[in-house]
């Protein structure tokens, strides 16, 4: 062969990066993902959770339809008998507080520590795939099952609401009726945007599983972290810490159900969720890549490591409690007043239409509202807020207006959502008779609303 022919031959391509078993990196990740996915699918807790996500909403809805009471403490709870679209929103509100952290802990809290418990790290890493491939495969499997359980719960709760209650219009968080078609879009969107914070809790469970090598800590630690976040949301008047909490990220969908939707809270929730996912997975991989699986088994950790973790966690919680008032105040009297006045106006007109008085319009209805707090300054979340509302209705004759002041007791959360209740002597009972003689919910008895805190 001449020198010219030798130079003309193409250079051989570099060999593909392979794992110890001879597989390429991509094949190794797919193999690890399939294996971990099958392992999760065969575990009894995962199957039980999937079954609960499918049957739970139907059982919950069946119980509600068999009684007159309603979960009025949950947003949209008073409307569960009036519109089937309220059912998936009530389920979502409860799942965001407690259900999703439990699901994430069960799915991902033991996914790495199980290898320590059974002593299979050496076998897996020397005969199957690389450490990085196994890490990616386990994380992808946990993420797949997390998103899958959310999809099951969303579809089941929406189907239960529509089949057992109906597709009636839903009263939004500004007091206006939302058409069924729009409700379907908003409900599905609300569940979709909850996937990110769910993955954030799954990432936290992965970190605890890797760091502690204990499945119990991985599961219960995730639930305990959610409880601490719930308590931190009640402390302070600032928006910085509240906006970074994973539990607060599940509330970003509330702004979609107002007359003038706001998306800033949803954007902050998405950014905070991505930050949690990135930080937890980065820390988990940094810990895992430095572990020595080839040497002799290390001695069981003594009391110093758990004590150090408790001290550091306590110090972090104390710092977050102090930082709860940092940043601008999200809940103020002005924002509450600006929100409840048009909401009360819309609900007043809705009530008048229900009882057959179709002549009332926004043209002859004037709402004056004043909100404050019974203790402390009129700022920050709490249960001691009140709003006095005057509904001035134009009347013919010498008296130009007729109005009755109504005082609502209001509970406001740090996310800007509130629940207002007034005595039955001023607004009537929770259930009233409409113009056709049917029992319906009194729109003015319990008012749900939300305003933008950013």
TIROTI-719105 format. One record per residue (C-alpha): residue number from 1; x negated, y, z. Coordinates in nm, 2 decimals. Last residue first. Example, Ala and Ser with C-alpha at 12.3 -4.5 7.8 and 13.67 -1.06 7.14 Angstrom:
BEGIN
<2,<-1.37,-0.11,0.71>>
<1,<-1.23,-0.45,0.78>>
***
This chain:
BEGIN
<454,<4.58,3.91,4.46>>
<453,<4.87,3.83,4.70>>
<452,<5.13,3.79,4.42>>
<451,<5.48,3.75,4.55>>
<450,<5.70,3.45,4.63>>
<449,<6.06,3.40,4.72>>
<448,<6.30,3.16,4.89>>
<447,<6.62,3.30,5.03>>
<446,<6.85,3.10,5.27>>
<445,<7.21,3.20,5.34>>
<444,<7.23,3.45,5.05>>
<443,<7.27,3.19,4.77>>
<442,<7.55,3.01,4.95>>
<441,<7.52,2.65,4.83>>
<440,<7.83,2.51,4.67>>
<439,<8.14,2.33,4.79>>
<438,<8.40,2.31,4.51>>
<437,<8.73,2.50,4.52>>
<436,<8.71,2.62,4.16>>
<435,<8.62,2.98,4.25>>
<434,<8.34,2.86,4.47>>
<433,<8.37,2.74,4.83>>
<432,<8.08,2.80,5.06>>
<431,<7.79,2.60,5.21>>
<430,<7.51,2.76,5.41>>
<429,<7.76,2.96,5.61>>
<428,<7.84,3.33,5.56>>
<427,<7.61,3.63,5.51>>
<426,<7.66,3.84,5.82>>
<425,<7.81,3.60,6.08>>
<424,<7.61,3.31,5.93>>
<423,<7.29,3.47,6.08>>
<422,<7.02,3.55,5.82>>
<421,<6.73,3.34,5.68>>
<420,<6.43,3.43,5.47>>
<419,<6.17,3.19,5.35>>
<418,<5.84,3.33,5.21>>
<417,<5.57,3.26,4.96>>
<416,<5.27,3.50,4.94>>
<415,<5.00,3.23,4.96>>
<414,<4.92,3.32,5.32>>
<413,<5.27,3.21,5.42>>
<412,<5.56,3.43,5.52>>
<411,<5.84,3.33,5.76>>
<410,<6.13,3.58,5.75>>
<409,<6.42,3.66,5.98>>
<408,<6.67,3.85,5.77>>
<407,<6.86,4.16,5.88>>
<406,<7.17,4.25,5.68>>
<405,<7.31,4.60,5.64>>
<404,<7.66,4.62,5.50>>
<403,<7.74,4.85,5.21>>
<402,<8.03,5.04,5.05>>
<401,<7.95,5.33,4.82>>
<400,<8.13,5.63,4.66>>
<399,<8.39,5.67,4.94>>
<398,<8.65,5.91,4.80>>
<397,<8.77,5.67,4.54>>
<396,<8.62,5.40,4.33>>
<395,<8.35,5.18,4.49>>
<394,<7.98,5.14,4.41>>
<393,<7.82,4.85,4.60>>
<392,<7.53,4.94,4.83>>
<391,<7.35,4.63,4.96>>
<390,<7.14,4.72,5.26>>
<389,<6.86,4.48,5.35>>
<388,<6.67,4.47,5.68>>
<387,<6.36,4.25,5.65>>
<386,<6.20,4.06,5.93>>
<385,<5.86,3.91,5.99>>
<384,<5.78,3.70,6.30>>
<383,<5.69,3.37,6.14>>
<382,<5.34,3.46,6.02>>
<381,<5.11,3.55,5.73>>
<380,<4.91,3.88,5.74>>
<379,<5.02,4.24,5.76>>
<378,<5.27,4.45,5.95>>
<377,<5.05,4.50,6.26>>
<376,<5.13,4.32,6.58>>
<375,<5.46,4.19,6.69>>
<374,<5.81,4.23,6.54>>
<373,<5.68,4.27,6.18>>
<372,<5.82,4.49,5.91>>
<371,<6.04,4.50,5.60>>
<370,<6.28,4.77,5.48>>
<369,<6.52,4.71,5.19>>
<368,<6.76,4.92,4.99>>
<367,<6.96,4.74,4.72>>
<366,<7.19,4.93,4.48>>
<365,<7.47,4.75,4.29>>
<364,<7.70,4.93,4.04>>
<363,<7.47,4.89,3.74>>
<362,<7.32,4.56,3.85>>
<361,<7.66,4.40,3.78>>
<360,<7.97,4.31,3.98>>
<359,<8.28,4.25,3.77>>
<358,<8.25,3.87,3.77>>
<357,<8.40,3.82,4.11>>
<356,<8.49,3.45,4.09>>
<355,<8.34,3.31,4.41>>
<354,<8.03,3.18,4.22>>
<353,<7.99,3.50,4.02>>
<352,<7.98,3.71,4.35>>
<351,<7.71,3.47,4.49>>
<350,<7.50,3.50,4.18>>
<349,<7.53,3.88,4.19>>
<348,<7.41,3.88,4.55>>
<347,<7.13,3.64,4.46>>
<346,<6.99,3.87,4.19>>
<345,<7.00,4.17,4.42>>
<344,<6.84,3.98,4.71>>
<343,<6.55,3.88,4.48>>
<342,<6.52,4.24,4.35>>
<341,<6.48,4.37,4.71>>
<340,<6.28,4.07,4.85>>
<339,<5.97,4.12,4.63>>
<338,<5.90,4.49,4.67>>
<337,<5.97,4.47,5.04>>
<336,<5.73,4.18,5.08>>
<335,<5.46,4.36,4.89>>
<334,<5.51,4.68,5.10>>
<333,<5.51,4.49,5.43>>
<332,<5.18,4.33,5.35>>
<331,<5.05,3.97,5.28>>
<330,<4.73,3.95,5.07>>
<329,<4.50,4.16,5.29>>
<328,<4.17,4.24,5.11>>
<327,<3.86,4.05,5.20>>
<326,<3.75,3.89,5.53>>
<325,<4.02,3.80,5.78>>
<324,<3.97,3.43,5.76>>
<323,<3.59,3.47,5.79>>
<322,<3.60,3.42,6.17>>
<321,<3.80,3.10,6.13>>
<320,<3.56,3.00,5.85>>
<319,<3.26,3.05,6.08>>
<318,<3.43,2.85,6.36>>
<317,<3.51,2.57,6.11>>
<316,<3.14,2.56,6.00>>
<315,<3.02,2.54,6.36>>
<314,<3.25,2.26,6.44>>
<313,<3.14,2.07,6.13>>
<312,<2.77,2.12,6.22>>
<311,<2.83,2.00,6.57>>
<310,<3.03,1.69,6.46>>
<309,<2.77,1.60,6.19>>
<308,<2.49,1.63,6.45>>
<307,<2.68,1.40,6.69>>
<306,<2.73,1.15,6.41>>
<305,<2.36,1.15,6.33>>
<304,<2.24,1.14,6.69>>
<303,<2.45,0.85,6.80>>
<302,<2.25,0.58,6.63>>
<301,<2.23,0.49,6.26>>
<300,<2.20,0.12,6.18>>
<299,<1.84,0.03,6.10>>
<298,<1.74,0.04,5.74>>
<297,<1.76,-0.27,5.52>>
<296,<1.42,-0.37,5.38>>
<295,<1.31,-0.19,5.07>>
<294,<1.47,-0.20,4.72>>
<293,<1.78,0.01,4.79>>
<292,<1.60,0.33,4.88>>
<291,<1.84,0.62,4.87>>
<290,<1.72,0.94,4.69>>
<289,<1.96,0.91,4.39>>
<288,<2.26,0.86,4.62>>
<287,<2.21,1.17,4.82>>
<286,<2.16,1.40,4.52>>
<285,<2.45,1.23,4.35>>
<284,<2.69,1.30,4.64>>
<283,<2.57,1.66,4.67>>
<282,<2.63,1.72,4.30>>
<281,<2.97,1.55,4.31>>
<280,<3.08,1.76,4.61>>
<279,<2.96,2.09,4.47>>
<278,<3.10,2.04,4.12>>
<277,<3.44,1.92,4.23>>
<276,<3.47,2.19,4.49>>
<275,<3.38,2.46,4.24>>
<274,<3.62,2.32,3.98>>
<273,<3.90,2.34,4.24>>
<272,<3.81,2.70,4.34>>
<271,<3.82,2.80,3.97>>
<270,<4.16,2.63,3.92>>
<269,<4.31,2.79,4.23>>
<268,<4.17,3.13,4.13>>
<267,<4.34,3.10,3.79>>
<266,<4.67,2.99,3.95>>
<265,<4.66,3.28,4.19>>
<264,<4.60,3.52,3.90>>
<263,<4.89,3.38,3.69>>
<262,<5.19,3.60,3.77>>
<261,<5.53,3.53,3.63>>
<260,<5.78,3.82,3.61>>
<259,<6.11,3.66,3.69>>
<258,<5.93,3.42,3.93>>
<257,<5.90,3.05,3.89>>
<256,<5.54,3.04,3.74>>
<255,<5.40,3.22,4.05>>
<254,<5.46,2.91,4.26>>
<253,<5.22,2.70,4.05>>
<252,<4.91,2.81,4.24>>
<251,<5.02,2.64,4.56>>
<250,<4.81,2.33,4.52>>
<249,<4.50,2.54,4.52>>
<248,<4.58,2.65,4.88>>
<247,<4.51,2.29,5.00>>
<246,<4.17,2.31,4.83>>
<245,<4.08,2.62,5.03>>
<244,<3.89,2.89,4.84>>
<243,<4.18,3.13,4.81>>
<242,<4.24,3.13,5.19>>
<241,<3.87,3.21,5.25>>
<240,<3.88,3.52,5.03>>
<239,<4.24,3.63,5.09>>
<238,<4.22,3.81,5.42>>
<237,<4.48,3.81,5.70>>
<236,<4.35,3.55,5.94>>
<235,<4.45,3.21,6.05>>
<234,<4.74,3.01,5.90>>
<233,<4.55,2.88,5.60>>
<232,<4.27,2.76,5.84>>
<231,<4.53,2.52,5.99>>
<230,<4.61,2.36,5.65>>
<229,<4.24,2.35,5.57>>
<228,<4.17,2.16,5.89>>
<227,<4.45,1.91,5.81>>
<226,<4.31,1.86,5.46>>
<225,<3.96,1.79,5.60>>
<224,<4.11,1.53,5.84>>
<223,<4.27,1.35,5.55>>
<222,<3.94,1.34,5.36>>
<221,<3.76,1.22,5.67>>
<220,<4.02,0.95,5.73>>
<219,<3.94,0.78,5.39>>
<218,<3.56,0.83,5.37>>
<217,<3.52,0.79,5.74>>
<216,<3.69,0.45,5.72>>
<215,<3.49,0.35,5.41>>
<214,<3.16,0.40,5.58>>
<213,<2.84,0.46,5.39>>
<212,<2.84,0.81,5.56>>
<211,<2.70,1.02,5.27>>
<210,<2.82,0.82,4.98>>
<209,<3.18,0.77,5.10>>
<208,<3.20,1.12,5.23>>
<207,<3.09,1.26,4.90>>
<206,<3.33,1.04,4.71>>
<205,<3.61,1.15,4.94>>
<204,<3.53,1.52,4.86>>
<203,<3.53,1.44,4.49>>
<202,<3.88,1.28,4.53>>
<201,<3.99,1.60,4.71>>
<200,<3.87,1.81,4.42>>
<199,<4.03,1.57,4.17>>
<198,<4.36,1.64,4.34>>
<197,<4.28,2.02,4.33>>
<196,<4.24,1.98,3.95>>
<195,<4.55,1.75,3.89>>
<194,<4.79,2.01,4.04>>
<193,<4.79,2.21,3.72>>
<192,<4.97,1.92,3.55>>
<191,<5.24,1.90,3.82>>
<190,<5.33,2.26,3.79>>
<189,<5.32,2.25,3.41>>
<188,<5.57,1.96,3.41>>
<187,<5.81,2.15,3.64>>
<186,<5.78,2.47,3.44>>
<185,<5.85,2.30,3.10>>
<184,<6.14,2.10,3.24>>
<183,<6.28,2.41,3.41>>
<182,<6.26,2.61,3.09>>
<181,<6.49,2.36,2.92>>
<180,<6.73,2.35,3.21>>
<179,<6.77,2.73,3.22>>
<178,<6.63,2.92,3.52>>
<177,<6.88,3.12,3.73>>
<176,<6.75,3.44,3.89>>
<175,<6.68,3.48,4.26>>
<174,<6.32,3.58,4.22>>
<173,<6.18,3.24,4.33>>
<172,<6.40,3.06,4.08>>
<171,<6.75,2.93,4.11>>
<170,<6.77,2.61,3.91>>
<169,<7.01,2.53,3.62>>
<168,<7.18,2.20,3.64>>
<167,<7.01,1.89,3.50>>
<166,<7.17,1.63,3.74>>
<165,<7.14,1.49,4.09>>
<164,<7.07,1.12,4.07>>
<163,<6.95,1.08,3.71>>
<162,<6.78,1.42,3.67>>
<161,<6.62,1.43,4.02>>
<160,<6.51,1.07,4.01>>
<159,<6.36,1.12,3.66>>
<158,<6.17,1.42,3.77>>
<157,<6.04,1.25,4.08>>
<156,<5.94,0.94,3.88>>
<155,<5.76,1.12,3.61>>
<154,<5.57,1.34,3.85>>
<153,<5.48,1.05,4.08>>
<152,<5.35,0.84,3.80>>
<151,<5.15,1.12,3.64>>
<150,<5.00,1.21,3.98>>
<149,<4.91,0.84,4.03>>
<148,<4.74,0.83,3.69>>
<147,<4.54,1.15,3.75>>
<146,<4.40,1.00,4.07>>
<145,<4.35,0.66,3.90>>
<144,<4.14,0.81,3.62>>
<143,<3.94,1.03,3.86>>
<142,<3.85,0.73,4.08>>
<141,<3.74,0.53,3.77>>
<140,<3.54,0.83,3.63>>
<139,<3.36,0.87,3.96>>
<138,<3.28,0.50,3.98>>
<137,<3.15,0.50,3.62>>
<136,<2.94,0.81,3.66>>
<135,<2.77,0.67,3.98>>
<134,<2.71,0.33,3.81>>
<133,<2.56,0.49,3.51>>
<132,<2.33,0.71,3.73>>
<131,<2.21,0.41,3.93>>
<130,<2.13,0.21,3.62>>
<129,<2.33,-0.09,3.51>>
<128,<2.41,-0.46,3.57>>
<127,<2.14,-0.69,3.70>>
<126,<1.91,-0.48,3.92>>
<125,<2.15,-0.21,4.03>>
<124,<2.45,-0.43,4.09>>
<123,<2.26,-0.70,4.28>>
<122,<2.06,-0.46,4.49>>
<121,<2.37,-0.26,4.59>>
<120,<2.58,-0.56,4.67>>
<119,<2.55,-0.56,5.05>>
<118,<2.93,-0.61,5.11>>
<117,<2.97,-0.31,5.34>>
<116,<2.71,-0.11,5.15>>
<115,<2.88,-0.17,4.82>>
<114,<3.22,-0.08,4.98>>
<113,<3.07,0.25,5.08>>
<112,<3.07,0.37,4.72>>
<111,<3.45,0.33,4.63>>
<110,<3.56,0.35,5.00>>
<109,<3.69,0.71,5.02>>
<108,<3.77,0.73,4.65>>
<107,<4.12,0.58,4.60>>
<106,<4.24,0.57,4.97>>
<105,<4.10,0.92,5.04>>
<104,<4.24,1.07,4.72>>
<103,<4.59,0.93,4.78>>
<102,<4.59,1.06,5.14>>
<101,<4.47,1.40,5.02>>
<100,<4.74,1.40,4.76>>
<99,<5.03,1.32,5.00>>
<98,<4.96,1.57,5.27>>
<97,<5.01,1.93,5.17>>
<96,<5.01,1.90,4.80>>
<95,<5.24,1.60,4.82>>
<94,<5.50,1.79,5.02>>
<93,<5.51,2.08,4.77>>
<92,<5.51,1.84,4.48>>
<91,<5.80,1.63,4.63>>
<90,<6.00,1.95,4.68>>
<89,<5.92,2.06,4.32>>
<88,<6.01,1.72,4.18>>
<87,<6.36,1.73,4.36>>
<86,<6.44,2.10,4.27>>
<85,<6.48,2.01,3.91>>
<84,<6.78,1.79,3.99>>
<83,<6.98,2.10,4.07>>
<82,<7.25,2.18,4.33>>
<81,<7.19,1.91,4.60>>
<80,<6.81,1.97,4.61>>
<79,<6.87,2.35,4.62>>
<78,<6.80,2.41,4.99>>
<77,<6.45,2.25,4.95>>
<76,<6.33,2.49,4.68>>
<75,<6.03,2.57,4.91>>
<74,<6.02,2.33,5.20>>
<73,<6.18,2.43,5.53>>
<72,<6.52,2.37,5.38>>
<71,<6.48,2.00,5.36>>
<70,<6.85,1.94,5.30>>
<69,<7.15,1.82,5.50>>
<68,<7.47,1.70,5.35>>
<67,<7.39,1.33,5.33>>
<66,<7.39,1.06,5.08>>
<65,<7.23,1.27,4.81>>
<64,<6.93,1.33,5.02>>
<63,<6.88,0.96,5.09>>
<62,<6.90,0.87,4.73>>
<61,<6.66,1.14,4.64>>
<60,<6.39,1.01,4.88>>
<59,<6.45,0.65,4.77>>
<58,<6.41,0.76,4.40>>
<57,<6.11,0.97,4.48>>
<56,<5.94,0.67,4.66>>
<55,<6.00,0.41,4.39>>
<54,<5.73,0.51,4.14>>
<53,<5.47,0.67,4.36>>
<52,<5.52,0.40,4.62>>
<51,<5.45,0.13,4.37>>
<50,<5.13,0.31,4.26>>
<49,<5.03,0.35,4.62>>
<48,<5.09,-0.02,4.69>>
<47,<4.89,-0.12,4.39>>
<46,<4.60,0.10,4.50>>
<45,<4.62,-0.04,4.86>>
<44,<4.62,-0.40,4.73>>
<43,<4.31,-0.38,4.52>>
<42,<4.32,-0.53,4.17>>
<41,<4.35,-0.21,3.98>>
<40,<4.06,-0.05,4.18>>
<39,<3.83,-0.34,4.08>>
<38,<3.95,-0.33,3.72>>
<37,<3.86,0.04,3.70>>
<36,<3.53,-0.02,3.87>>
<35,<3.44,-0.28,3.61>>
<34,<3.56,-0.08,3.31>>
<33,<3.38,0.23,3.43>>
<32,<3.05,0.04,3.49>>
<31,<3.07,-0.11,3.14>>
<30,<3.15,0.23,2.99>>
<29,<2.86,0.39,3.17>>
<28,<2.62,0.11,3.06>>
<27,<2.74,0.13,2.70>>
<26,<2.66,0.50,2.70>>
<25,<2.32,0.45,2.85>>
<24,<2.22,0.18,2.61>>
<23,<2.24,-0.18,2.74>>
<22,<1.93,-0.39,2.80>>
<21,<2.01,-0.51,3.14>>
<20,<1.77,-0.27,3.31>>
<19,<1.95,0.02,3.12>>
<18,<1.85,0.13,2.78>>
<17,<1.76,0.46,2.62>>
<16,<1.78,0.40,2.25>>
<15,<1.45,0.34,2.07>>
<14,<1.30,0.63,1.88>>
<13,<1.37,0.64,1.50>>
<12,<1.09,0.50,1.28>>
<11,<0.92,0.76,1.06>>
<10,<1.04,0.76,0.71>>
<9,<0.79,0.61,0.45>>
<8,<0.65,0.88,0.22>>
<7,<0.32,0.89,0.41>>
<6,<0.25,0.52,0.36>>
<5,<0.34,0.54,-0.01>>
<4,<0.09,0.83,-0.06>>
<3,<-0.19,0.63,0.13>>
<2,<-0.14,0.34,-0.10>>
<1,<0.00,0.00,0.00>>
***
